[in-house]
């Protein structure tokens, strides 16, 4: 099953990348472009193009497909649900910054699926060309620059916030909400970044390139956690803001989730200690 999903994901990512870049070459980096403007959950022109391409590709697949911002593509008697964010970071795509990415995760087609039941994930960076995926309980990183594939694990060497590289998010006019929770962490960590591509950021924590992410804005949707299996298999701890594992949480793909992603127990413990 995972091998089939990997082939499907790779093929779909390649097709999307070609078609989306063809459009980008014609249009250029002209700023934000919208298909439907509804605030934080804006649908960008690039999202709509991606949806049409995925809808066409899905006609021969035995999966239910759920996509952020669009009607699901359902198959009778499907045993697997795929959750897809075709362009995580649409605003970055339109501006030509960061690393907008294709995100896909799979779970059994159950009404009570949990985060822990997500059993496959594939993340592809459109600008970097980097790919992350899971197979048989392990996570892998295919580096475009190094032209090699590596099994990955989270950073077990950085054990203090004062040495940690953190993705701390304060964008989308939600800075106050974020800082109400995470200001002590902002002041404690060594380095702060946020490119607003959660799929890639979680994968970078999974391969030890960063140590911590806190999402505390109350606006982050389920699709920002599609890299969950990649991160989990690599040893990343994924919890709610109180430090409780998300593994047994039944997810709703239309809901928002605040979370902590920590490279190891010591980093997580220090974050939680600051909140007491």
Secondary structure, DSSP 4 states (H G I P E B T S, - for coil): -HHHHHHHHHHHHHHHHHHHHHHHHHH-S-S--EEE--GGGPEEHHHHHHHHHHHHHHTT-SSEEEETTS--B--TT--EEEEEEEEETHHHHHHT-S--EEEEEEEES-TT-BGGG--EEEEEETTT--EEEEETTEEEEEETTTTEEEE----SS--SGGG-EEEE---TT-HHHHHHHHHHHHHH-SEEE--S-HHHHHHHHHTTS--EEEE-SS--BGGGGTTHHHHHHTT-EEE-TTS-BSTTPBP-TTSB--EEEESSHHHHHHHHHHT-
